[in-house]
């Protein structure tokens, strides 16, 4: 216990005095630039200082897991500590309103109504609710993008084995030729049997970005349900779900959203909610009339939850709004473009992800010729302190806590490892 206490004492749960000063500077500068999209590098340095990232590391793994800023960590700790001190029904009653406050903020952030938002545990669970929630019939067809995450791909195969519908996969090159070519690949696959179109807006395995709004319009004109896995866009791009026109959308807080772990969202458009069965029926389900009144909340009767994490979901929205949604999107594109340009000049590197912002976002994936991608991945971390992933070759995903100096360091390190 003494050894454990010593280890814990070495890790502060609260920001240092330098961090507090940085927070004050960040708040001041963020408020000064609320209407600006383009800001200088000093602003992004202040943003980076809101995270407790090991100074040895350059974190480029947003497609998998992101750190959270001081404000979110503090909120999580404070509410978790409050709960541990008093687990009574009386003390816990406040979490109901905190959950609804978080829901209102999330809905506003995403361009949806609060009754269309279910707060679930992650993208995988949200995808599973949709996959298992349809009244499928034998002979129906579901079209999926072949670069989807397994929870929006393999999950459909499992459901098809049970209900007798078919799954058709759409493949496109990485990188694709054009937006029109992507749309045509899906358009030509649609048949009179197609009931659902399910795709990742940005693929975690190739970085390909699907033109979601155009595809949703195409599907709606044909009476086809559209489900989008937004794990690689939620928190990175300025998403407006009503404008996008999808029927449902799944995402996690722990990736680009820089929020708490084991918290996610499932959006279901108002006129589609009644069509989808819940995956879990627990306390809070109520009668049919009561369920209809609460909309997408019927998908979140999941038993005991991490109430502090749900409340901190709303705190994360506050932080991202302070940085600025449009600024974040512009920064993600700027960082990704600079990174891809630098990597493309390295002998042996071929980009799998398009340079075109209409066909890509923050996920940057390269094929390595003449080098083992897993060895490069390991060496980047062990020798250079760069956190990436070996997914699809070499996956590097910069975010708002990444500076241009970090990008330059990364390009130099990859060049070194490719020459080794």
PATORSE-130809 format. One record per residue (C-alpha): residue in one letter; x, y, z. Coordinates in nm, 2 decimals, always signed. Example, Ala and Ser with C-alpha at 12.3 -4.5 7.8 and 13.67 -1.06 7.14 Angstrom:
residues 2
+------+--------+--------+--------+
| type |   east |  north |     up |
+------+--------+--------+--------+
|    A |  +1.23 |  -0.45 |  +0.78 |
|    S |  +1.37 |  -0.11 |  +0.71 |
+------+--------+--------+--------+
//
This chain:
residues 420
+------+--------+--------+--------+
| type |   east |  north |     up |
+------+--------+--------+--------+
|    X |  +0.00 |  +0.00 |  +0.00 |
|    X |  +0.29 |  +0.24 |  +0.08 |
|    X |  +0.44 |  +0.16 |  -0.26 |
|    X |  +0.11 |  +0.22 |  -0.43 |
|    X |  +0.06 |  +0.55 |  -0.24 |
|    X |  +0.40 |  +0.66 |  -0.35 |
|    X |  +0.32 |  +0.59 |  -0.71 |
|    X |  -0.01 |  +0.77 |  -0.70 |
|    X |  +0.15 |  +1.07 |  -0.53 |
|    X |  +0.38 |  +1.11 |  -0.82 |
|    X |  +0.09 |  +1.17 |  -1.05 |
|    X |  -0.10 |  +1.49 |  -0.98 |
|    X |  -0.48 |  +1.48 |  -1.04 |
|    X |  -0.48 |  +1.86 |  -1.06 |
|    X |  -0.28 |  +2.09 |  -1.29 |
|    X |  +0.04 |  +2.25 |  -1.17 |
|    X |  +0.08 |  +2.62 |  -1.12 |
|    X |  +0.23 |  +2.65 |  -1.47 |
|    X |  -0.07 |  +2.46 |  -1.61 |
|    X |  -0.31 |  +2.69 |  -1.42 |
|    X |  -0.14 |  +2.99 |  -1.58 |
|    X |  -0.16 |  +2.83 |  -1.92 |
|    X |  -0.53 |  +2.77 |  -1.87 |
|    X |  -0.59 |  +3.13 |  -1.79 |
|    X |  -0.39 |  +3.23 |  -2.11 |
|    X |  -0.59 |  +2.98 |  -2.31 |
|    X |  -0.93 |  +3.10 |  -2.19 |
|    X |  -0.83 |  +3.46 |  -2.26 |
|    X |  -0.70 |  +3.39 |  -2.61 |
|    X |  -0.99 |  +3.15 |  -2.70 |
|    X |  -1.25 |  +3.42 |  -2.60 |
|    X |  -1.06 |  +3.68 |  -2.81 |
|    X |  -1.08 |  +3.46 |  -3.12 |
|    X |  -1.43 |  +3.32 |  -3.10 |
|    X |  -1.52 |  +3.42 |  -3.45 |
|    X |  -1.19 |  +3.34 |  -3.62 |
|    X |  -1.12 |  +3.02 |  -3.81 |
|    X |  -0.75 |  +3.07 |  -3.86 |
|    X |  -0.53 |  +3.14 |  -3.55 |
|    X |  -0.15 |  +3.14 |  -3.51 |
|    X |  +0.06 |  +2.86 |  -3.38 |
|    X |  +0.08 |  +3.01 |  -3.03 |
|    X |  -0.29 |  +2.95 |  -2.98 |
|    X |  -0.24 |  +2.58 |  -3.06 |
|    X |  +0.05 |  +2.56 |  -2.82 |
|    X |  -0.18 |  +2.68 |  -2.55 |
|    X |  -0.44 |  +2.42 |  -2.65 |
|    X |  -0.17 |  +2.15 |  -2.62 |
|    X |  -0.08 |  +2.27 |  -2.27 |
|    X |  -0.44 |  +2.19 |  -2.16 |
|    X |  -0.35 |  +1.82 |  -2.19 |
|    X |  -0.12 |  +1.63 |  -1.95 |
|    X |  +0.07 |  +1.46 |  -2.23 |
|    X |  +0.41 |  +1.32 |  -2.14 |
|    X |  +0.66 |  +1.58 |  -2.28 |
|    X |  +0.86 |  +1.29 |  -2.43 |
|    X |  +0.57 |  +1.19 |  -2.65 |
|    X |  +0.41 |  +1.31 |  -2.97 |
|    X |  +0.06 |  +1.16 |  -2.97 |
|    X |  -0.07 |  +1.08 |  -3.32 |
|    X |  -0.33 |  +0.81 |  -3.23 |
|    X |  -0.66 |  +1.00 |  -3.23 |
|    X |  -0.82 |  +0.72 |  -3.44 |
|    X |  -0.79 |  +0.49 |  -3.14 |
|    X |  -0.77 |  +0.69 |  -2.82 |
|    X |  -0.71 |  +1.06 |  -2.72 |
|    X |  -0.61 |  +1.22 |  -2.39 |
|    X |  -0.86 |  +1.45 |  -2.22 |
|    X |  -0.79 |  +1.81 |  -2.12 |
|    X |  -0.75 |  +1.93 |  -1.77 |
|    X |  -1.11 |  +2.05 |  -1.73 |
|    X |  -1.26 |  +1.71 |  -1.83 |
|    X |  -1.02 |  +1.52 |  -1.60 |
|    X |  -1.09 |  +1.75 |  -1.31 |
|    X |  -1.47 |  +1.71 |  -1.36 |
|    X |  -1.44 |  +1.33 |  -1.38 |
|    X |  -1.23 |  +1.32 |  -1.06 |
|    X |  -1.46 |  +1.56 |  -0.87 |
|    X |  -1.78 |  +1.38 |  -0.95 |
|    X |  -1.62 |  +1.03 |  -0.90 |
|    X |  -1.49 |  +1.14 |  -0.56 |
|    X |  -1.83 |  +1.29 |  -0.47 |
|    X |  -2.00 |  +0.96 |  -0.56 |
|    X |  -1.75 |  +0.75 |  -0.37 |
|    X |  -1.81 |  +0.97 |  -0.06 |
|    X |  -2.19 |  +0.93 |  -0.07 |
|    X |  -2.36 |  +0.66 |  -0.28 |
|    X |  -2.71 |  +0.74 |  -0.15 |
|    X |  -3.00 |  +0.78 |  -0.38 |
|    X |  -3.03 |  +1.14 |  -0.24 |
|    X |  -2.68 |  +1.23 |  -0.34 |
|    X |  -2.70 |  +1.05 |  -0.68 |
|    X |  -3.02 |  +1.22 |  -0.78 |
|    X |  -2.83 |  +1.52 |  -0.93 |
|    X |  -2.68 |  +1.29 |  -1.20 |
|    X |  -3.02 |  +1.28 |  -1.38 |
|    X |  -3.01 |  +1.65 |  -1.45 |
|    X |  -2.64 |  +1.64 |  -1.53 |
|    X |  -2.71 |  +1.37 |  -1.78 |
|    X |  -2.98 |  +1.58 |  -1.94 |
|    X |  -2.76 |  +1.88 |  -1.94 |
|    X |  -2.49 |  +1.68 |  -2.12 |
|    X |  -2.75 |  +1.56 |  -2.37 |
|    X |  -2.86 |  +1.91 |  -2.45 |
|    X |  -2.50 |  +2.02 |  -2.51 |
|    X |  -2.43 |  +1.72 |  -2.73 |
|    X |  -2.74 |  +1.77 |  -2.94 |
|    X |  -2.66 |  +2.14 |  -3.00 |
|    X |  -2.30 |  +2.05 |  -3.08 |
|    X |  -2.41 |  +1.79 |  -3.34 |
|    X |  -2.70 |  +1.97 |  -3.50 |
|    X |  -2.97 |  +1.74 |  -3.36 |
|    X |  -3.26 |  +1.76 |  -3.11 |
|    X |  -3.20 |  +1.62 |  -2.76 |
|    X |  -3.47 |  +1.36 |  -2.80 |
|    X |  -3.27 |  +1.21 |  -3.09 |
|    X |  -2.96 |  +1.15 |  -2.88 |
|    X |  -2.89 |  +0.84 |  -2.67 |
|    X |  -2.59 |  +0.85 |  -2.45 |
|    X |  -2.44 |  +0.50 |  -2.47 |
|    X |  -2.10 |  +0.35 |  -2.39 |
|    X |  -1.91 |  +0.37 |  -2.73 |
|    X |  -1.95 |  +0.35 |  -3.11 |
|    X |  -1.94 |  -0.03 |  -3.10 |
|    X |  -2.25 |  -0.04 |  -2.87 |
|    X |  -2.43 |  +0.22 |  -3.08 |
|    X |  -2.36 |  +0.03 |  -3.40 |
|    X |  -2.48 |  -0.29 |  -3.23 |
|    X |  -2.81 |  -0.13 |  -3.14 |
|    X |  -2.87 |  -0.04 |  -3.50 |
|    X |  -2.75 |  -0.37 |  -3.65 |
|    X |  -2.97 |  -0.57 |  -3.41 |
|    X |  -3.26 |  -0.33 |  -3.39 |
|    X |  -3.42 |  -0.38 |  -3.73 |
|    X |  -3.70 |  -0.62 |  -3.81 |
|    X |  -3.50 |  -0.78 |  -4.09 |
|    X |  -3.67 |  -1.00 |  -4.34 |
|    X |  -3.53 |  -1.28 |  -4.56 |
|    X |  -3.44 |  -1.14 |  -4.90 |
|    X |  -3.35 |  -0.79 |  -4.77 |
|    X |  -3.01 |  -0.65 |  -4.85 |
|    X |  -2.77 |  -0.44 |  -4.65 |
|    X |  -2.49 |  -0.25 |  -4.83 |
|    X |  -2.18 |  -0.18 |  -4.63 |
|    X |  -1.85 |  -0.01 |  -4.71 |
|    X |  -1.58 |  -0.27 |  -4.71 |
|    X |  -1.35 |  -0.04 |  -4.50 |
|    X |  -1.59 |  -0.01 |  -4.21 |
|    X |  -1.50 |  -0.09 |  -3.86 |
|    X |  -1.59 |  -0.46 |  -3.77 |
|    X |  -1.88 |  -0.34 |  -3.55 |
|    X |  -2.04 |  -0.19 |  -3.86 |
|    X |  -1.93 |  -0.47 |  -4.09 |
|    X |  -1.88 |  -0.82 |  -3.93 |
|    X |  -2.18 |  -0.74 |  -3.70 |
|    X |  -2.41 |  -0.73 |  -4.01 |
|    X |  -2.28 |  -1.07 |  -4.12 |
|    X |  -2.37 |  -1.22 |  -3.78 |
|    X |  -2.72 |  -1.06 |  -3.79 |
|    X |  -2.76 |  -1.18 |  -4.15 |
|    X |  -2.69 |  -1.54 |  -4.04 |
|    X |  -2.97 |  -1.51 |  -3.79 |
|    X |  -3.24 |  -1.34 |  -4.00 |
|    X |  -3.16 |  -1.45 |  -4.36 |
|    X |  -3.09 |  -1.12 |  -4.53 |
|    X |  -2.78 |  -1.06 |  -4.74 |
|    X |  -2.48 |  -0.83 |  -4.70 |
|    X |  -2.32 |  -0.66 |  -5.00 |
|    X |  -1.98 |  -0.49 |  -4.97 |
|    X |  -1.87 |  -0.19 |  -5.17 |
|    X |  -1.50 |  -0.16 |  -5.23 |
|    X |  -1.32 |  +0.15 |  -5.36 |
|    X |  -0.95 |  +0.22 |  -5.42 |
|    X |  -0.73 |  +0.38 |  -5.14 |
|    X |  -0.71 |  +0.66 |  -5.22 |
|    X |  -1.02 |  +0.69 |  -5.44 |
|    X |  -1.02 |  +0.87 |  -5.77 |
|    X |  -1.29 |  +1.13 |  -5.70 |
|    X |  -1.60 |  +1.20 |  -5.50 |
|    X |  -1.81 |  +1.11 |  -5.81 |
|    X |  -1.63 |  +0.77 |  -5.83 |
|    X |  -1.72 |  +0.69 |  -5.47 |
|    X |  -2.08 |  +0.79 |  -5.52 |
|    X |  -2.11 |  +0.58 |  -5.84 |
|    X |  -1.96 |  +0.28 |  -5.66 |
|    X |  -2.25 |  +0.29 |  -5.41 |
|    X |  -2.51 |  +0.40 |  -5.66 |
|    X |  -2.44 |  +0.10 |  -5.89 |
|    X |  -2.47 |  -0.14 |  -5.60 |
|    X |  -2.82 |  -0.04 |  -5.49 |
|    X |  -3.10 |  -0.27 |  -5.59 |
|    X |  -3.47 |  -0.30 |  -5.52 |
|    X |  -3.38 |  -0.52 |  -5.22 |
|    X |  -3.16 |  -0.27 |  -5.05 |
|    X |  -3.30 |  -0.17 |  -4.72 |
|    X |  -2.99 |  -0.03 |  -4.53 |
|    X |  -2.68 |  +0.15 |  -4.63 |
|    X |  -2.41 |  +0.15 |  -4.35 |
|    X |  -2.07 |  +0.31 |  -4.38 |
|    X |  -1.79 |  +0.48 |  -4.18 |
|    X |  -1.78 |  +0.85 |  -4.27 |
|    X |  -1.40 |  +0.82 |  -4.24 |
|    X |  -1.24 |  +0.47 |  -4.25 |
|    X |  -1.00 |  +0.38 |  -3.96 |
|    X |  -0.81 |  +0.14 |  -4.20 |
|    X |  -0.75 |  +0.37 |  -4.50 |
|    X |  -0.85 |  +0.72 |  -4.40 |
|    X |  -1.09 |  +0.74 |  -4.69 |
|    X |  -1.37 |  +0.99 |  -4.63 |
|    X |  -1.71 |  +0.91 |  -4.77 |
|    X |  -1.92 |  +1.20 |  -4.91 |
|    X |  -2.19 |  +1.15 |  -4.64 |
|    X |  -2.44 |  +1.42 |  -4.73 |
|    X |  -2.46 |  +1.32 |  -5.10 |
|    X |  -2.48 |  +0.95 |  -5.01 |
|    X |  -2.76 |  +1.01 |  -4.76 |
|    X |  -2.96 |  +1.21 |  -5.01 |
|    X |  -2.92 |  +0.93 |  -5.27 |
|    X |  -3.04 |  +0.68 |  -5.02 |
|    X |  -3.33 |  +0.88 |  -4.89 |
|    X |  -3.46 |  +0.93 |  -5.25 |
|    X |  -3.48 |  +0.55 |  -5.27 |
|    X |  -3.63 |  +0.49 |  -4.93 |
|    X |  -3.31 |  +0.34 |  -4.79 |
|    X |  -3.21 |  +0.37 |  -4.43 |
|    X |  -2.86 |  +0.52 |  -4.38 |
|    X |  -2.64 |  +0.44 |  -4.07 |
|    X |  -2.31 |  +0.62 |  -4.03 |
|    X |  -2.02 |  +0.53 |  -3.81 |
|    X |  -1.88 |  +0.87 |  -3.71 |
|    X |  -1.60 |  +0.75 |  -3.48 |
|    X |  -1.34 |  +0.92 |  -3.69 |
|    X |  -1.52 |  +1.25 |  -3.74 |
|    X |  -1.70 |  +1.32 |  -3.41 |
|    X |  -1.48 |  +1.59 |  -3.25 |
|    X |  -1.26 |  +1.64 |  -3.56 |
|    X |  -1.51 |  +1.79 |  -3.80 |
|    X |  -1.80 |  +2.03 |  -3.75 |
|    X |  -2.08 |  +1.77 |  -3.79 |
|    X |  -2.44 |  +1.88 |  -3.84 |
|    X |  -2.66 |  +1.57 |  -3.85 |
|    X |  -2.98 |  +1.73 |  -3.96 |
|    X |  -2.79 |  +1.88 |  -4.26 |
|    X |  -2.61 |  +1.56 |  -4.33 |
|    X |  -2.95 |  +1.38 |  -4.35 |
|    X |  -2.85 |  +1.04 |  -4.21 |
|    X |  -3.10 |  +0.82 |  -4.02 |
|    X |  -2.86 |  +0.72 |  -3.75 |
|    X |  -2.51 |  +0.81 |  -3.64 |
|    X |  -2.27 |  +0.64 |  -3.39 |
|    X |  -1.96 |  +0.79 |  -3.22 |
|    X |  -1.74 |  +0.76 |  -2.91 |
|    X |  -1.62 |  +1.03 |  -2.67 |
|    X |  -1.27 |  +0.88 |  -2.62 |
|    X |  -1.14 |  +0.94 |  -2.97 |
|    X |  -1.13 |  +1.28 |  -3.15 |
|    X |  -1.38 |  +1.42 |  -2.91 |
|    X |  -1.11 |  +1.41 |  -2.63 |
|    X |  -1.38 |  +1.31 |  -2.38 |
|    X |  -1.43 |  +1.05 |  -2.11 |
|    X |  -1.38 |  +0.68 |  -2.17 |
|    X |  -1.68 |  +0.45 |  -2.20 |
|    X |  -1.91 |  +0.72 |  -2.32 |
|    X |  -2.06 |  +0.75 |  -2.67 |
|    X |  -2.36 |  +0.86 |  -2.86 |
|    X |  -2.63 |  +0.71 |  -3.08 |
|    X |  -2.83 |  +0.96 |  -3.29 |
|    X |  -3.15 |  +0.84 |  -3.44 |
|    X |  -3.36 |  +1.07 |  -3.65 |
|    X |  -3.70 |  +1.14 |  -3.50 |
|    X |  -3.91 |  +0.97 |  -3.76 |
|    X |  -3.69 |  +0.65 |  -3.75 |
|    X |  -3.68 |  +0.59 |  -3.37 |
|    X |  -3.99 |  +0.38 |  -3.36 |
|    X |  -3.85 |  +0.14 |  -3.62 |
|    X |  -3.55 |  +0.04 |  -3.41 |
|    X |  -3.57 |  -0.20 |  -3.12 |
|    X |  -3.34 |  -0.14 |  -2.82 |
|    X |  -3.05 |  -0.37 |  -2.76 |
|    X |  -3.10 |  -0.37 |  -2.38 |
|    X |  -3.42 |  -0.32 |  -2.19 |
|    X |  -3.36 |  -0.21 |  -1.83 |
|    X |  -3.48 |  +0.03 |  -1.57 |
|    X |  -3.62 |  +0.34 |  -1.73 |
|    X |  -3.78 |  +0.16 |  -2.02 |
|    X |  -4.14 |  +0.23 |  -1.91 |
|    X |  -4.46 |  +0.17 |  -2.10 |
|    X |  -4.50 |  +0.21 |  -2.48 |
|    X |  -4.65 |  +0.56 |  -2.44 |
|    X |  -4.37 |  +0.67 |  -2.20 |
|    X |  -4.10 |  +0.52 |  -2.43 |
|    X |  -4.23 |  +0.71 |  -2.73 |
|    X |  -4.22 |  +1.04 |  -2.53 |
|    X |  -3.85 |  +1.01 |  -2.45 |
|    X |  -3.73 |  +0.93 |  -2.80 |
|    X |  -3.38 |  +0.79 |  -2.84 |
|    X |  -3.35 |  +0.76 |  -2.46 |
|    X |  -3.51 |  +0.42 |  -2.50 |
|    X |  -3.17 |  +0.30 |  -2.63 |
|    X |  -2.98 |  +0.39 |  -2.31 |
|    X |  -3.15 |  +0.18 |  -2.04 |
|    X |  -2.82 |  +0.00 |  -1.99 |
|    X |  -2.81 |  -0.06 |  -1.62 |
|    X |  -2.55 |  +0.11 |  -1.38 |
|    X |  -2.34 |  +0.36 |  -1.57 |
|    X |  -2.04 |  +0.58 |  -1.49 |
|    X |  -2.24 |  +0.89 |  -1.40 |
|    X |  -1.93 |  +1.10 |  -1.37 |
|    X |  -1.83 |  +1.02 |  -1.73 |
|    X |  -2.17 |  +1.10 |  -1.87 |
|    X |  -2.16 |  +1.44 |  -1.69 |
|    X |  -1.81 |  +1.50 |  -1.82 |
|    X |  -1.94 |  +1.44 |  -2.17 |
|    X |  -2.10 |  +1.79 |  -2.14 |
|    X |  -1.78 |  +1.94 |  -2.00 |
|    X |  -1.60 |  +1.82 |  -2.31 |
|    X |  -1.85 |  +2.00 |  -2.53 |
|    X |  -1.78 |  +2.32 |  -2.34 |
|    X |  -1.40 |  +2.27 |  -2.40 |
|    X |  -1.44 |  +2.21 |  -2.77 |
|    X |  -1.68 |  +2.50 |  -2.81 |
|    X |  -1.42 |  +2.72 |  -2.64 |
|    X |  -1.16 |  +2.61 |  -2.89 |
|    X |  -1.41 |  +2.65 |  -3.17 |
|    X |  -1.56 |  +2.38 |  -3.39 |
|    X |  -1.46 |  +2.55 |  -3.72 |
|    X |  -1.11 |  +2.61 |  -3.59 |
|    X |  -1.07 |  +2.25 |  -3.49 |
|    X |  -1.18 |  +2.13 |  -3.83 |
|    X |  -0.95 |  +2.37 |  -4.01 |
|    X |  -0.66 |  +2.27 |  -3.78 |
|    X |  -0.72 |  +1.89 |  -3.84 |
|    X |  -0.71 |  +1.95 |  -4.22 |
|    X |  -0.40 |  +2.17 |  -4.19 |
|    X |  -0.21 |  +1.92 |  -3.98 |
|    X |  -0.31 |  +1.62 |  -4.19 |
|    X |  -0.22 |  +1.80 |  -4.52 |
|    X |  +0.13 |  +1.90 |  -4.38 |
|    X |  +0.19 |  +1.55 |  -4.25 |
|    X |  +0.08 |  +1.38 |  -4.57 |
|    X |  +0.29 |  +1.61 |  -4.79 |
|    X |  +0.60 |  +1.54 |  -4.58 |
|    X |  +0.55 |  +1.17 |  -4.58 |
|    X |  +0.48 |  +1.15 |  -4.95 |
|    X |  +0.84 |  +1.29 |  -5.02 |
|    X |  +1.00 |  +1.00 |  -4.83 |
|    X |  +1.13 |  +0.72 |  -5.05 |
|    X |  +0.93 |  +0.40 |  -4.99 |
|    X |  +0.62 |  +0.58 |  -4.86 |
|    X |  +0.29 |  +0.56 |  -5.06 |
|    X |  -0.01 |  +0.74 |  -4.92 |
|    X |  -0.33 |  +0.53 |  -4.89 |
|    X |  -0.52 |  +0.84 |  -4.78 |
|    X |  -0.61 |  +1.11 |  -5.03 |
|    X |  -0.46 |  +1.46 |  -5.02 |
|    X |  -0.81 |  +1.59 |  -5.12 |
|    X |  -0.99 |  +1.72 |  -4.81 |
|    X |  -1.32 |  +1.61 |  -4.97 |
|    X |  -1.19 |  +1.25 |  -4.96 |
|    X |  -1.00 |  +1.26 |  -4.63 |
|    X |  -0.99 |  +1.41 |  -4.28 |
|    X |  -0.75 |  +1.35 |  -3.99 |
|    X |  -0.67 |  +0.98 |  -4.04 |
|    X |  -0.34 |  +0.95 |  -4.24 |
|    X |  -0.23 |  +0.61 |  -4.35 |
|    X |  +0.08 |  +0.52 |  -4.55 |
|    X |  +0.20 |  +0.20 |  -4.71 |
|    X |  +0.56 |  +0.12 |  -4.65 |
|    X |  +0.77 |  -0.04 |  -4.92 |
|    X |  +1.10 |  -0.21 |  -4.82 |
|    X |  +1.03 |  -0.18 |  -4.44 |
|    X |  +0.82 |  -0.37 |  -4.19 |
|    X |  +0.53 |  -0.15 |  -4.08 |
|    X |  +0.52 |  -0.30 |  -3.73 |
|    X |  +0.89 |  -0.25 |  -3.68 |
|    X |  +0.86 |  +0.11 |  -3.79 |
|    X |  +0.56 |  +0.16 |  -3.56 |
|    X |  +0.75 |  +0.02 |  -3.26 |
|    X |  +1.07 |  +0.21 |  -3.34 |
|    X |  +0.88 |  +0.54 |  -3.37 |
|    X |  +0.76 |  +0.50 |  -3.01 |
|    X |  +1.07 |  +0.34 |  -2.86 |
|    X |  +1.33 |  +0.57 |  -3.03 |
|    X |  +1.14 |  +0.89 |  -3.11 |
|    X |  +0.84 |  +0.90 |  -2.87 |
|    X |  +0.58 |  +0.90 |  -3.15 |
|    X |  +0.25 |  +0.73 |  -3.07 |
|    X |  +0.09 |  +0.59 |  -3.38 |
|    X |  -0.06 |  +0.26 |  -3.50 |
|    X |  +0.03 |  -0.01 |  -3.75 |
|    X |  -0.32 |  -0.01 |  -3.89 |
|    X |  -0.33 |  -0.04 |  -4.27 |
|    X |  +0.04 |  +0.02 |  -4.29 |
|    X |  +0.14 |  +0.31 |  -4.07 |
|    X |  -0.15 |  +0.52 |  -3.93 |
|    X |  -0.07 |  +0.87 |  -3.79 |
|    X |  -0.36 |  +1.09 |  -3.67 |
|    X |  -0.27 |  +1.45 |  -3.55 |
|    X |  -0.52 |  +1.65 |  -3.35 |
|    X |  -0.56 |  +1.98 |  -3.17 |
|    X |  -0.28 |  +1.89 |  -2.91 |
|    X |  -0.04 |  +1.85 |  -3.21 |
|    X |  +0.19 |  +2.14 |  -3.30 |
|    X |  +0.36 |  +2.20 |  -3.64 |
|    X |  +0.69 |  +2.12 |  -3.46 |
|    X |  +0.54 |  +1.78 |  -3.37 |
|    X |  +0.46 |  +1.72 |  -3.74 |
|    X |  +0.81 |  +1.81 |  -3.85 |
|    X |  +0.96 |  +1.58 |  -3.58 |
|    X |  +0.74 |  +1.30 |  -3.70 |
|    X |  +0.83 |  +1.34 |  -4.07 |
|    X |  +1.20 |  +1.34 |  -3.98 |
|    X |  +1.16 |  +1.03 |  -3.76 |
|    X |  +0.97 |  +0.83 |  -4.03 |
|    X |  +1.24 |  +0.93 |  -4.28 |
|    X |  +1.51 |  +0.80 |  -4.04 |
|    X |  +1.33 |  +0.47 |  -3.98 |
|    X |  +1.27 |  +0.42 |  -4.36 |
|    X |  +1.64 |  +0.47 |  -4.42 |
|    X |  +1.75 |  +0.23 |  -4.14 |
+------+--------+--------+--------+
//
